Amino acid sequence: MVNDIPTRMVFCGRRWQVSDTPTRLRDSLWTAPLEEHRGLYGWRFQATDEDGKSLVFDVFKGADGWHVHRSYD
């Protein structure tokens, strides 16, 4: 994170560099009942690994750190 915006991460043992402008996600994305995740937020962004493969990620911040909720080809 740089200025609270994602810039890079490790996922499935690979380093990923954010390669577009991240979009902040709010409560409406998450499938859990509202009372279970009030205030939950995350980010959607494209990231590219060292081999040039790009995926789109939805990540959220939990009590124990950041988690990948979903990835898309």
CORLIN-V894852 format. One line per field, one symbol per residue. ss: DSSP state (@ for helix, = for strand, . for the rest). burial: + if it has 24 or more other ideal C-beta (glycine too) atoms within 12 Angstrom, else -. A space follows every 50 residues. Layout:
ss->???
burial->???
This chain:
ss->.=..=..====..=====....===.@@@....@@@@....========. ...=========..========.
burial->-----+--+-+----+++---+--+----+---------++++++++--- ----++++++-----+-++----
